[in-house]
Amino acid sequence: VQLQASGGGLVHPGGFLRLSCAASRTIFSMYHMGWYRQPPGKQRELVAKVTAGGSENYADSVKGRFSISRDNAKNMVYLEMNSLKAQETAVYYCNAQHYIITTQSYWGQGTLVTVSS
């Protein structure tokens, strides 16, 4: 599975960004899809996840502001981020994990989100 994340950039605090992740050559619907982020000098952390069955879960820090969605027909997963904060500056990564064979886990190359005035 190859994942291509896009949509990062520079945004002011309180602003909005929409990240996209395209998956290639796979039965996309059989994968849980997640967005993770890694701030400078910190560990990678889960931001949001949408399961193969469509259930969503979010890190507490983004609940109510971020929304994850998937389009199985297009092999795409999205992350809409509202009310962005400076501390959310990070490289955002897309992840695909097979819903049964959980060791089958793939990462995209990451897209940089910079929240700054």
Jmol script that loads the backbone (N, CA, C; Angstrom):
load data "model"
ATOM      1  N   VAL A   1       0.841  -1.185   0.000  1.00  0.00           N
ATOM      2  CA  VAL A   1       0.000   0.000   0.000  1.00  0.00           C
ATOM      3  C   VAL A   1       0.880   1.240   0.000  1.00  0.00           C
ATOM      4  N   GLN A   2       0.625   2.124  -0.916  1.00  0.00           N
ATOM      5  CA  GLN A   2       1.339   3.402  -0.938  1.00  0.00           C
ATOM      6  C   GLN A   2       0.358   4.506  -0.562  1.00  0.00           C
ATOM      7  N   LEU A   3       0.808   5.384   0.320  1.00  0.00           N
ATOM      8  CA  LEU A   3      -0.028   6.467   0.808  1.00  0.00           C
ATOM      9  C   LEU A   3       0.623   7.799   0.457  1.00  0.00           C
ATOM     10  N   GLN A   4      -0.177   8.718  -0.029  1.00  0.00           N
ATOM     11  CA  GLN A   4       0.319  10.036  -0.417  1.00  0.00           C
ATOM     12  C   GLN A   4      -0.515  11.086   0.290  1.00  0.00           C
ATOM     13  N   ALA A   5       0.107  11.744   1.259  1.00  0.00           N
ATOM     14  CA  ALA A   5      -0.583  12.794   2.005  1.00  0.00           C
ATOM     15  C   ALA A   5      -0.334  14.153   1.367  1.00  0.00           C
ATOM     16  N   SER A   6      -1.326  15.012   1.454  1.00  0.00           N
ATOM     17  CA  SER A   6      -1.202  16.356   0.902  1.00  0.00           C
ATOM     18  C   SER A   6      -2.110  17.311   1.660  1.00  0.00           C
ATOM     19  N   GLY A   7      -1.927  18.603   1.405  1.00  0.00           N
ATOM     20  CA  GLY A   7      -2.806  19.602   1.990  1.00  0.00           C
ATOM     21  C   GLY A   7      -2.206  20.423   3.109  1.00  0.00           C
ATOM     22  N   GLY A   8      -0.992  20.086   3.514  1.00  0.00           N
ATOM     23  CA  GLY A   8      -0.356  20.867   4.567  1.00  0.00           C
ATOM     24  C   GLY A   8       0.035  22.248   4.075  1.00  0.00           C
ATOM     25  N   GLY A   9       0.430  23.072   5.021  1.00  0.00           N
ATOM     26  CA  GLY A   9       0.851  24.424   4.672  1.00  0.00           C
ATOM     27  C   GLY A   9       0.877  25.309   5.891  1.00  0.00           C
ATOM     28  N   LEU A  10       0.971  26.608   5.627  1.00  0.00           N
ATOM     29  CA  LEU A  10       1.010  27.606   6.686  1.00  0.00           C
ATOM     30  C   LEU A  10      -0.391  28.165   6.901  1.00  0.00           C
ATOM     31  N   VAL A  11      -0.810  28.186   8.156  1.00  0.00           N
ATOM     32  CA  VAL A  11      -2.135  28.700   8.489  1.00  0.00           C
ATOM     33  C   VAL A  11      -2.025  29.506   9.774  1.00  0.00           C
ATOM     34  N   HIS A  12      -2.836  30.541   9.895  1.00  0.00           N
ATOM     35  CA  HIS A  12      -2.843  31.347  11.112  1.00  0.00           C
ATOM     36  C   HIS A  12      -3.559  30.617  12.230  1.00  0.00           C
ATOM     37  N   PRO A  13      -3.228  30.920  13.460  1.00  0.00           N
ATOM     38  CA  PRO A  13      -3.988  30.349  14.579  1.00  0.00           C
ATOM     39  C   PRO A  13      -5.477  30.640  14.422  1.00  0.00           C
ATOM     40  N   GLY A  14      -6.286  29.612  14.705  1.00  0.00           N
ATOM     41  CA  GLY A  14      -7.721  29.738  14.500  1.00  0.00           C
ATOM     42  C   GLY A  14      -8.172  29.384  13.100  1.00  0.00           C
ATOM     43  N   GLY A  15      -7.239  29.099  12.232  1.00  0.00           N
ATOM     44  CA  GLY A  15      -7.557  28.816  10.843  1.00  0.00           C
ATOM     45  C   GLY A  15      -7.964  27.379  10.581  1.00  0.00           C
ATOM     46  N   PHE A  16      -8.141  27.092   9.298  1.00  0.00           N
ATOM     47  CA  PHE A  16      -8.655  25.803   8.831  1.00  0.00           C
ATOM     48  C   PHE A  16      -7.722  25.220   7.774  1.00  0.00           C
ATOM     49  N   LEU A  17      -7.559  23.918   7.839  1.00  0.00           N
ATOM     50  CA  LEU A  17      -6.871  23.175   6.781  1.00  0.00           C
ATOM     51  C   LEU A  17      -7.564  21.843   6.575  1.00  0.00           C
ATOM     52  N   ARG A  18      -7.477  21.357   5.357  1.00  0.00           N
ATOM     53  CA  ARG A  18      -7.996  20.034   5.040  1.00  0.00           C
ATOM     54  C   ARG A  18      -6.863  19.201   4.451  1.00  0.00           C
ATOM     55  N   LEU A  19      -6.548  18.121   5.115  1.00  0.00           N
ATOM     56  CA  LEU A  19      -5.534  17.198   4.637  1.00  0.00           C
ATOM     57  C   LEU A  19      -6.198  16.061   3.873  1.00  0.00           C
ATOM     58  N   SER A  20      -5.493  15.573   2.872  1.00  0.00           N
ATOM     59  CA  SER A  20      -5.974  14.445   2.092  1.00  0.00           C
ATOM     60  C   SER A  20      -4.907  13.365   2.051  1.00  0.00           C
ATOM     61  N   CYS A  21      -5.348  12.131   1.946  1.00  0.00           N
ATOM     62  CA  CYS A  21      -4.430  11.006   1.815  1.00  0.00           C
ATOM     63  C   CYS A  21      -4.993  10.053   0.778  1.00  0.00           C
ATOM     64  N   ALA A  22      -4.195   9.789  -0.240  1.00  0.00           N
ATOM     65  CA  ALA A  22      -4.600   8.879  -1.298  1.00  0.00           C
ATOM     66  C   ALA A  22      -3.868   7.555  -1.128  1.00  0.00           C
ATOM     67  N   ALA A  23      -4.609   6.470  -1.200  1.00  0.00           N
ATOM     68  CA  ALA A  23      -4.036   5.132  -1.089  1.00  0.00           C
ATOM     69  C   ALA A  23      -4.095   4.464  -2.450  1.00  0.00           C
ATOM     70  N   SER A  24      -3.058   3.734  -2.760  1.00  0.00           N
ATOM     71  CA  SER A  24      -2.985   3.122  -4.083  1.00  0.00           C
ATOM     72  C   SER A  24      -3.036   1.605  -3.987  1.00  0.00           C
ATOM     73  N   ARG A  25      -3.613   0.998  -4.996  1.00  0.00           N
ATOM     74  CA  ARG A  25      -3.569  -0.432  -5.246  1.00  0.00           C
ATOM     75  C   ARG A  25      -3.867  -1.280  -4.002  1.00  0.00           C
ATOM     76  N   THR A  26      -5.009  -1.098  -3.436  1.00  0.00           N
ATOM     77  CA  THR A  26      -5.357  -1.912  -2.296  1.00  0.00           C
ATOM     78  C   THR A  26      -6.859  -2.022  -2.167  1.00  0.00           C
ATOM     79  N   ILE A  27      -7.295  -2.995  -1.414  1.00  0.00           N
ATOM     80  CA  ILE A  27      -8.709  -3.051  -1.059  1.00  0.00           C
ATOM     81  C   ILE A  27      -8.878  -2.103   0.115  1.00  0.00           C
ATOM     82  N   PHE A  28      -9.051  -0.854  -0.208  1.00  0.00           N
ATOM     83  CA  PHE A  28      -9.011   0.233   0.757  1.00  0.00           C
ATOM     84  C   PHE A  28      -9.985   0.011   1.900  1.00  0.00           C
ATOM     85  N   SER A  29     -11.138  -0.553   1.599  1.00  0.00           N
ATOM     86  CA  SER A  29     -12.178  -0.713   2.621  1.00  0.00           C
ATOM     87  C   SER A  29     -11.783  -1.687   3.724  1.00  0.00           C
ATOM     88  N   MET A  30     -10.714  -2.454   3.515  1.00  0.00           N
ATOM     89  CA  MET A  30     -10.282  -3.421   4.521  1.00  0.00           C
ATOM     90  C   MET A  30      -9.266  -2.827   5.503  1.00  0.00           C
ATOM     91  N   TYR A  31      -9.036  -1.537   5.391  1.00  0.00           N
ATOM     92  CA  TYR A  31      -8.036  -0.895   6.230  1.00  0.00           C
ATOM     93  C   TYR A  31      -8.648   0.153   7.148  1.00  0.00           C
ATOM     94  N   HIS A  32      -8.189   0.123   8.421  1.00  0.00           N
ATOM     95  CA  HIS A  32      -8.418   1.263   9.298  1.00  0.00           C
ATOM     96  C   HIS A  32      -7.498   2.374   8.812  1.00  0.00           C
ATOM     97  N   MET A  33      -7.987   3.585   8.797  1.00  0.00           N
ATOM     98  CA  MET A  33      -7.188   4.716   8.332  1.00  0.00           C
ATOM     99  C   MET A  33      -7.045   5.736   9.455  1.00  0.00           C
ATOM    100  N   GLY A  34      -5.825   6.199   9.626  1.00  0.00           N
ATOM    101  CA  GLY A  34      -5.576   7.142  10.706  1.00  0.00           C
ATOM    102  C   GLY A  34      -4.691   8.294  10.289  1.00  0.00           C
ATOM    103  N   TRP A  35      -4.825   9.374  11.030  1.00  0.00           N
ATOM    104  CA  TRP A  35      -3.922  10.521  10.911  1.00  0.00           C
ATOM    105  C   TRP A  35      -3.158  10.640  12.219  1.00  0.00           C
ATOM    106  N   TYR A  36      -1.856  10.765  12.091  1.00  0.00           N
ATOM    107  CA  TYR A  36      -0.976  10.966  13.225  1.00  0.00           C
ATOM    108  C   TYR A  36      -0.193  12.254  12.984  1.00  0.00           C
ATOM    109  N   ARG A  37       0.391  12.765  14.039  1.00  0.00           N
ATOM    110  CA  ARG A  37       1.236  13.949  13.870  1.00  0.00           C
ATOM    111  C   ARG A  37       2.456  13.849  14.769  1.00  0.00           C
ATOM    112  N   GLN A  38       3.511  14.502  14.332  1.00  0.00           N
ATOM    113  CA  GLN A  38       4.746  14.530  15.104  1.00  0.00           C
ATOM    114  C   GLN A  38       5.239  15.964  15.167  1.00  0.00           C
ATOM    115  N   PRO A  39       5.012  16.611  16.312  1.00  0.00           N
ATOM    116  CA  PRO A  39       5.531  17.979  16.477  1.00  0.00           C
ATOM    117  C   PRO A  39       7.051  17.959  16.552  1.00  0.00           C
ATOM    118  N   PRO A  40       7.692  19.077  16.301  1.00  0.00           N
ATOM    119  CA  PRO A  40       9.156  19.125  16.359  1.00  0.00           C
ATOM    120  C   PRO A  40       9.670  18.672  17.716  1.00  0.00           C
ATOM    121  N   GLY A  41      10.575  17.711  17.710  1.00  0.00           N
ATOM    122  CA  GLY A  41      11.199  17.236  18.930  1.00  0.00           C
ATOM    123  C   GLY A  41      10.340  16.354  19.806  1.00  0.00           C
ATOM    124  N   LYS A  42       9.175  15.956  19.290  1.00  0.00           N
ATOM    125  CA  LYS A  42       8.277  15.134  20.097  1.00  0.00           C
ATOM    126  C   LYS A  42       7.955  13.835  19.385  1.00  0.00           C
ATOM    127  N   GLN A  43       7.269  12.956  20.093  1.00  0.00           N
ATOM    128  CA  GLN A  43       6.915  11.671  19.514  1.00  0.00           C
ATOM    129  C   GLN A  43       5.657  11.792  18.655  1.00  0.00           C
ATOM    130  N   ARG A  44       5.524  10.850  17.768  1.00  0.00           N
ATOM    131  CA  ARG A  44       4.337  10.786  16.929  1.00  0.00           C
ATOM    132  C   ARG A  44       3.134  10.385  17.794  1.00  0.00           C
ATOM    133  N   GLU A  45       1.997  11.016  17.514  1.00  0.00           N
ATOM    134  CA  GLU A  45       0.801  10.741  18.286  1.00  0.00           C
ATOM    135  C   GLU A  45      -0.400  10.603  17.357  1.00  0.00           C
ATOM    136  N   LEU A  46      -1.363   9.823  17.826  1.00  0.00           N
ATOM    137  CA  LEU A  46      -2.601   9.650  17.062  1.00  0.00           C
ATOM    138  C   LEU A  46      -3.439  10.912  17.153  1.00  0.00           C
ATOM    139  N   VAL A  47      -3.951  11.339  16.005  1.00  0.00           N
ATOM    140  CA  VAL A  47      -4.864  12.485  15.962  1.00  0.00           C
ATOM    141  C   VAL A  47      -6.299  12.002  15.799  1.00  0.00           C
ATOM    142  N   ALA A  48      -6.510  11.164  14.798  1.00  0.00           N
ATOM    143  CA  ALA A  48      -7.860  10.675  14.514  1.00  0.00           C
ATOM    144  C   ALA A  48      -7.755   9.386  13.721  1.00  0.00           C
ATOM    145  N   LYS A  49      -8.801   8.574  13.859  1.00  0.00           N
ATOM    146  CA  LYS A  49      -8.810   7.297  13.176  1.00  0.00           C
ATOM    147  C   LYS A  49     -10.231   6.982  12.736  1.00  0.00           C
ATOM    148  N   VAL A  50     -10.351   6.408  11.553  1.00  0.00           N
ATOM    149  CA  VAL A  50     -11.652   5.907  11.105  1.00  0.00           C
ATOM    150  C   VAL A  50     -11.460   4.449  10.732  1.00  0.00           C
ATOM    151  N   THR A  51     -12.243   3.580  11.355  1.00  0.00           N
ATOM    152  CA  THR A  51     -12.065   2.154  11.153  1.00  0.00           C
ATOM    153  C   THR A  51     -12.607   1.708   9.792  1.00  0.00           C
ATOM    154  N   ALA A  52     -12.304   0.461   9.465  1.00  0.00           N
ATOM    155  CA  ALA A  52     -12.838  -0.101   8.224  1.00  0.00           C
ATOM    156  C   ALA A  52     -14.367  -0.078   8.238  1.00  0.00           C
ATOM    157  N   GLY A  53     -14.928  -0.164   9.419  1.00  0.00           N
ATOM    158  CA  GLY A  53     -16.383  -0.145   9.553  1.00  0.00           C
ATOM    159  C   GLY A  53     -16.980   1.245   9.627  1.00  0.00           C
ATOM    160  N   GLY A  54     -16.114   2.259   9.665  1.00  0.00           N
ATOM    161  CA  GLY A  54     -16.599   3.626   9.653  1.00  0.00           C
ATOM    162  C   GLY A  54     -16.673   4.313  11.000  1.00  0.00           C
ATOM    163  N   SER A  55     -16.269   3.636  12.063  1.00  0.00           N
ATOM    164  CA  SER A  55     -16.265   4.280  13.381  1.00  0.00           C
ATOM    165  C   SER A  55     -15.099   5.245  13.486  1.00  0.00           C
ATOM    166  N   GLU A  56     -15.349   6.355  14.143  1.00  0.00           N
ATOM    167  CA  GLU A  56     -14.332   7.391  14.282  1.00  0.00           C
ATOM    168  C   GLU A  56     -13.900   7.519  15.731  1.00  0.00           C
ATOM    169  N   ASN A  57     -12.629   7.792  15.924  1.00  0.00           N
ATOM    170  CA  ASN A  57     -12.192   8.203  17.248  1.00  0.00           C
ATOM    171  C   ASN A  57     -11.112   9.255  17.124  1.00  0.00           C
ATOM    172  N   TYR A  58     -11.033  10.091  18.148  1.00  0.00           N
ATOM    173  CA  TYR A  58     -10.186  11.283  18.122  1.00  0.00           C
ATOM    174  C   TYR A  58      -9.386  11.412  19.399  1.00  0.00           C
ATOM    175  N   ALA A  59      -8.222  12.013  19.257  1.00  0.00           N
ATOM    176  CA  ALA A  59      -7.494  12.425  20.450  1.00  0.00           C
ATOM    177  C   ALA A  59      -8.326  13.471  21.185  1.00  0.00           C
ATOM    178  N   ASP A  60      -8.271  13.450  22.496  1.00  0.00           N
ATOM    179  CA  ASP A  60      -9.073  14.385  23.284  1.00  0.00           C
ATOM    180  C   ASP A  60      -8.803  15.841  22.890  1.00  0.00           C
ATOM    181  N   SER A  61      -7.581  16.129  22.546  1.00  0.00           N
ATOM    182  CA  SER A  61      -7.197  17.511  22.262  1.00  0.00           C
ATOM    183  C   SER A  61      -7.818  18.068  20.991  1.00  0.00           C
ATOM    184  N   VAL A  62      -8.333  17.202  20.121  1.00  0.00           N
ATOM    185  CA  VAL A  62      -8.885  17.683  18.848  1.00  0.00           C
ATOM    186  C   VAL A  62     -10.385  17.459  18.733  1.00  0.00           C
ATOM    187  N   LYS A  63     -10.981  16.807  19.708  1.00  0.00           N
ATOM    188  CA  LYS A  63     -12.421  16.540  19.647  1.00  0.00           C
ATOM    189  C   LYS A  63     -13.203  17.838  19.506  1.00  0.00           C
ATOM    190  N   GLY A  64     -14.131  17.807  18.585  1.00  0.00           N
ATOM    191  CA  GLY A  64     -14.964  18.987  18.348  1.00  0.00           C
ATOM    192  C   GLY A  64     -14.368  19.964  17.360  1.00  0.00           C
ATOM    193  N   ARG A  65     -13.101  19.793  17.018  1.00  0.00           N
ATOM    194  CA  ARG A  65     -12.450  20.713  16.076  1.00  0.00           C
ATOM    195  C   ARG A  65     -12.004  20.013  14.794  1.00  0.00           C
ATOM    196  N   PHE A  66     -11.611  18.756  14.918  1.00  0.00           N
ATOM    197  CA  PHE A  66     -11.131  18.005  13.759  1.00  0.00           C
ATOM    198  C   PHE A  66     -12.187  16.971  13.355  1.00  0.00           C
ATOM    199  N   SER A  67     -12.183  16.646  12.068  1.00  0.00           N
ATOM    200  CA  SER A  67     -13.113  15.634  11.569  1.00  0.00           C
ATOM    201  C   SER A  67     -12.407  14.764  10.535  1.00  0.00           C
ATOM    202  N   ILE A  68     -12.467  13.459  10.741  1.00  0.00           N
ATOM    203  CA  ILE A  68     -11.879  12.522   9.798  1.00  0.00           C
ATOM    204  C   ILE A  68     -12.993  11.882   8.979  1.00  0.00           C
ATOM    205  N   SER A  69     -12.708  11.638   7.709  1.00  0.00           N
ATOM    206  CA  SER A  69     -13.683  10.975   6.849  1.00  0.00           C
ATOM    207  C   SER A  69     -12.938  10.153   5.812  1.00  0.00           C
ATOM    208  N   ARG A  70     -13.659   9.207   5.228  1.00  0.00           N
ATOM    209  CA  ARG A  70     -13.062   8.361   4.209  1.00  0.00           C
ATOM    210  C   ARG A  70     -14.026   8.204   3.051  1.00  0.00           C
ATOM    211  N   ASP A  71     -13.450   8.010   1.879  1.00  0.00           N
ATOM    212  CA  ASP A  71     -14.228   7.752   0.670  1.00  0.00           C
ATOM    213  C   ASP A  71     -13.664   6.478   0.059  1.00  0.00           C
ATOM    214  N   ASN A  72     -14.319   5.374   0.332  1.00  0.00           N
ATOM    215  CA  ASN A  72     -13.796   4.080  -0.117  1.00  0.00           C
ATOM    216  C   ASN A  72     -13.806   3.954  -1.643  1.00  0.00           C
ATOM    217  N   ALA A  73     -14.709   4.640  -2.286  1.00  0.00           N
ATOM    218  CA  ALA A  73     -14.771   4.570  -3.751  1.00  0.00           C
ATOM    219  C   ALA A  73     -13.558   5.243  -4.404  1.00  0.00           C
ATOM    220  N   LYS A  74     -12.996   6.225  -3.702  1.00  0.00           N
ATOM    221  CA  LYS A  74     -11.859   6.960  -4.247  1.00  0.00           C
ATOM    222  C   LYS A  74     -10.539   6.612  -3.564  1.00  0.00           C
ATOM    223  N   ASN A  75     -10.583   5.689  -2.598  1.00  0.00           N
ATOM    224  CA  ASN A  75      -9.377   5.332  -1.837  1.00  0.00           C
ATOM    225  C   ASN A  75      -8.759   6.566  -1.168  1.00  0.00           C
ATOM    226  N   MET A  76      -9.603   7.364  -0.551  1.00  0.00           N
ATOM    227  CA  MET A  76      -9.144   8.614   0.047  1.00  0.00           C
ATOM    228  C   MET A  76      -9.587   8.703   1.500  1.00  0.00           C
ATOM    229  N   VAL A  77      -8.750   9.348   2.294  1.00  0.00           N
ATOM    230  CA  VAL A  77      -9.126   9.704   3.663  1.00  0.00           C
ATOM    231  C   VAL A  77      -8.761  11.171   3.865  1.00  0.00           C
ATOM    232  N   TYR A  78      -9.590  11.863   4.626  1.00  0.00           N
ATOM    233  CA  TYR A  78      -9.433  13.297   4.811  1.00  0.00           C
ATOM    234  C   TYR A  78      -9.392  13.643   6.297  1.00  0.00           C
ATOM    235  N   LEU A  79      -8.748  14.763   6.581  1.00  0.00           N
ATOM    236  CA  LEU A  79      -8.770  15.302   7.932  1.00  0.00           C
ATOM    237  C   LEU A  79      -9.048  16.792   7.823  1.00  0.00           C
ATOM    238  N   GLU A  80     -10.195  17.197   8.319  1.00  0.00           N
ATOM    239  CA  GLU A  80     -10.536  18.617   8.371  1.00  0.00           C
ATOM    240  C   GLU A  80     -10.196  19.144   9.749  1.00  0.00           C
ATOM    241  N   MET A  81      -9.420  20.200   9.756  1.00  0.00           N
ATOM    242  CA  MET A  81      -8.917  20.754  11.007  1.00  0.00           C
ATOM    243  C   MET A  81      -9.373  22.200  11.156  1.00  0.00           C
ATOM    244  N   ASN A  82     -10.146  22.454  12.181  1.00  0.00           N
ATOM    245  CA  ASN A  82     -10.644  23.792  12.465  1.00  0.00           C
ATOM    246  C   ASN A  82      -9.980  24.343  13.735  1.00  0.00           C
ATOM    247  N   SER A  83     -10.018  25.650  13.851  1.00  0.00           N
ATOM    248  CA  SER A  83      -9.515  26.328  15.051  1.00  0.00           C
ATOM    249  C   SER A  83      -8.119  25.844  15.422  1.00  0.00           C
ATOM    250  N   LEU A  84      -7.262  25.832  14.448  1.00  0.00           N
ATOM    251  CA  LEU A  84      -5.911  25.318  14.671  1.00  0.00           C
ATOM    252  C   LEU A  84      -5.134  26.176  15.661  1.00  0.00           C
ATOM    253  N   LYS A  85      -4.289  25.506  16.415  1.00  0.00           N
ATOM    254  CA  LYS A  85      -3.486  26.150  17.442  1.00  0.00           C
ATOM    255  C   LYS A  85      -2.000  26.047  17.084  1.00  0.00           C
ATOM    256  N   ALA A  86      -1.228  26.968  17.583  1.00  0.00           N
ATOM    257  CA  ALA A  86       0.199  26.994  17.265  1.00  0.00           C
ATOM    258  C   ALA A  86       0.883  25.685  17.660  1.00  0.00           C
ATOM    259  N   GLN A  87       0.449  25.122  18.788  1.00  0.00           N
ATOM    260  CA  GLN A  87       1.092  23.896  19.256  1.00  0.00           C
ATOM    261  C   GLN A  87       0.739  22.682  18.400  1.00  0.00           C
ATOM    262  N   GLU A  88      -0.135  22.867  17.417  1.00  0.00           N
ATOM    263  CA  GLU A  88      -0.463  21.777  16.513  1.00  0.00           C
ATOM    264  C   GLU A  88       0.402  21.783  15.256  1.00  0.00           C
ATOM    265  N   THR A  89       1.376  22.648  15.252  1.00  0.00           N
ATOM    266  CA  THR A  89       2.393  22.598  14.206  1.00  0.00           C
ATOM    267  C   THR A  89       3.105  21.260  14.280  1.00  0.00           C
ATOM    268  N   ALA A  90       3.120  20.542  13.163  1.00  0.00           N
ATOM    269  CA  ALA A  90       3.669  19.191  13.158  1.00  0.00           C
ATOM    270  C   ALA A  90       3.693  18.665  11.727  1.00  0.00           C
ATOM    271  N   VAL A  91       4.400  17.569  11.563  1.00  0.00           N
ATOM    272  CA  VAL A  91       4.269  16.792  10.341  1.00  0.00           C
ATOM    273  C   VAL A  91       3.122  15.804  10.571  1.00  0.00           C
ATOM    274  N   TYR A  92       2.158  15.835   9.671  1.00  0.00           N
ATOM    275  CA  TYR A  92       0.989  14.963   9.781  1.00  0.00           C
ATOM    276  C   TYR A  92       1.158  13.787   8.830  1.00  0.00           C
ATOM    277  N   TYR A  93       0.940  12.602   9.386  1.00  0.00           N
ATOM    278  CA  TYR A  93       1.135  11.371   8.635  1.00  0.00           C
ATOM    279  C   TYR A  93      -0.175  10.610   8.506  1.00  0.00           C
ATOM    280  N   CYS A  94      -0.328   9.997   7.358  1.00  0.00           N
ATOM    281  CA  CYS A  94      -1.461   9.116   7.109  1.00  0.00           C
ATOM    282  C   CYS A  94      -1.007   7.671   7.364  1.00  0.00           C
ATOM    283  N   ASN A  95      -1.883   6.875   7.953  1.00  0.00           N
ATOM    284  CA  ASN A  95      -1.573   5.472   8.248  1.00  0.00           C
ATOM    285  C   ASN A  95      -2.706   4.574   7.790  1.00  0.00           C
ATOM    286  N   ALA A  96      -2.339   3.429   7.264  1.00  0.00           N
ATOM    287  CA  ALA A  96      -3.324   2.404   6.908  1.00  0.00           C
ATOM    288  C   ALA A  96      -2.962   1.116   7.631  1.00  0.00           C
ATOM    289  N   GLN A  97      -3.914   0.539   8.311  1.00  0.00           N
ATOM    290  CA  GLN A  97      -3.700  -0.710   9.046  1.00  0.00           C
ATOM    291  C   GLN A  97      -4.788  -1.701   8.668  1.00  0.00           C
ATOM    292  N   HIS A  98      -4.369  -2.889   8.213  1.00  0.00           N
ATOM    293  CA  HIS A  98      -5.345  -3.911   7.827  1.00  0.00           C
ATOM    294  C   HIS A  98      -6.233  -4.240   9.027  1.00  0.00           C
ATOM    295  N   TYR A  99      -7.516  -4.416   8.781  1.00  0.00           N
ATOM    296  CA  TYR A  99      -8.438  -4.572   9.907  1.00  0.00           C
ATOM    297  C   TYR A  99      -8.334  -5.930  10.587  1.00  0.00           C
ATOM    298  N   ILE A 100      -7.705  -6.933   9.928  1.00  0.00           N
ATOM    299  CA  ILE A 100      -7.497  -8.249  10.550  1.00  0.00           C
ATOM    300  C   ILE A 100      -6.011  -8.476  10.813  1.00  0.00           C
ATOM    301  N   ILE A 101      -5.214  -8.313   9.776  1.00  0.00           N
ATOM    302  CA  ILE A 101      -3.766  -8.554   9.898  1.00  0.00           C
ATOM    303  C   ILE A 101      -3.134  -7.225  10.328  1.00  0.00           C
ATOM    304  N   THR A 102      -3.192  -6.965  11.611  1.00  0.00           N
ATOM    305  CA  THR A 102      -2.826  -5.638  12.102  1.00  0.00           C
ATOM    306  C   THR A 102      -1.344  -5.310  11.938  1.00  0.00           C
ATOM    307  N   THR A 103      -0.520  -6.318  11.684  1.00  0.00           N
ATOM    308  CA  THR A 103       0.893  -6.046  11.420  1.00  0.00           C
ATOM    309  C   THR A 103       1.101  -5.417  10.053  1.00  0.00           C
ATOM    310  N   GLN A 104       0.103  -5.489   9.211  1.00  0.00           N
ATOM    311  CA  GLN A 104       0.150  -4.802   7.920  1.00  0.00           C
ATOM    312  C   GLN A 104      -0.243  -3.351   8.153  1.00  0.00           C
ATOM    313  N   SER A 105       0.783  -2.557   8.367  1.00  0.00           N
ATOM    314  CA  SER A 105       0.577  -1.143   8.687  1.00  0.00           C
ATOM    315  C   SER A 105       1.508  -0.322   7.800  1.00  0.00           C
ATOM    316  N   TYR A 106       0.950   0.697   7.173  1.00  0.00           N
ATOM    317  CA  TYR A 106       1.703   1.473   6.197  1.00  0.00           C
ATOM    318  C   TYR A 106       1.591   2.962   6.520  1.00  0.00           C
ATOM    319  N   TRP A 107       2.674   3.667   6.173  1.00  0.00           N
ATOM    320  CA  TRP A 107       2.731   5.112   6.439  1.00  0.00           C
ATOM    321  C   TRP A 107       2.962   5.896   5.162  1.00  0.00           C
ATOM    322  N   GLY A 108       2.345   7.055   5.101  1.00  0.00           N
ATOM    323  CA  GLY A 108       2.649   8.005   4.045  1.00  0.00           C
ATOM    324  C   GLY A 108       3.874   8.825   4.416  1.00  0.00           C
ATOM    325  N   GLN A 109       4.241   9.736   3.543  1.00  0.00           N
ATOM    326  CA  GLN A 109       5.486  10.490   3.720  1.00  0.00           C
ATOM    327  C   GLN A 109       5.328  11.694   4.640  1.00  0.00           C
ATOM    328  N   GLY A 110       4.129  12.048   4.981  1.00  0.00           N
ATOM    329  CA  GLY A 110       3.905  13.176   5.874  1.00  0.00           C
ATOM    330  C   GLY A 110       3.726  14.484   5.119  1.00  0.00           C
ATOM    331  N   THR A 111       2.930  15.349   5.725  1.00  0.00           N
ATOM    332  CA  THR A 111       2.742  16.692   5.182  1.00  0.00           C
ATOM    333  C   THR A 111       2.847  17.685   6.345  1.00  0.00           C
ATOM    334  N   LEU A 112       3.595  18.742   6.137  1.00  0.00           N
ATOM    335  CA  LEU A 112       3.887  19.684   7.218  1.00  0.00           C
ATOM    336  C   LEU A 112       2.766  20.704   7.366  1.00  0.00           C
ATOM    337  N   VAL A 113       2.286  20.828   8.584  1.00  0.00           N
ATOM    338  CA  VAL A 113       1.309  21.856   8.941  1.00  0.00           C
ATOM    339  C   VAL A 113       1.990  22.827   9.899  1.00  0.00           C
ATOM    340  N   THR A 114       2.020  24.074   9.528  1.00  0.00           N
ATOM    341  CA  THR A 114       2.606  25.107  10.371  1.00  0.00           C
ATOM    342  C   THR A 114       1.531  26.096  10.751  1.00  0.00           C
ATOM    343  N   VAL A 115       1.292  26.227  12.048  1.00  0.00           N
ATOM    344  CA  VAL A 115       0.281  27.154  12.562  1.00  0.00           C
ATOM    345  C   VAL A 115       1.026  28.312  13.220  1.00  0.00           C
ATOM    346  N   SER A 116       0.970  29.446  12.555  1.00  0.00           N
ATOM    347  CA  SER A 116       1.760  30.581  13.028  1.00  0.00           C
ATOM    348  C   SER A 116       1.153  31.883  12.518  1.00  0.00           C
ATOM    349  N   SER A 117       1.307  32.914  13.320  1.00  0.00           N
ATOM    350  CA  SER A 117       0.843  34.227  12.889  1.00  0.00           C
ATOM    351  C   SER A 117       1.975  34.979  12.198  1.00  0.00           C
TER     352      SER A 117
END
end "model"
wireframe off; spacefill off
backbone 0.3
color backbone group
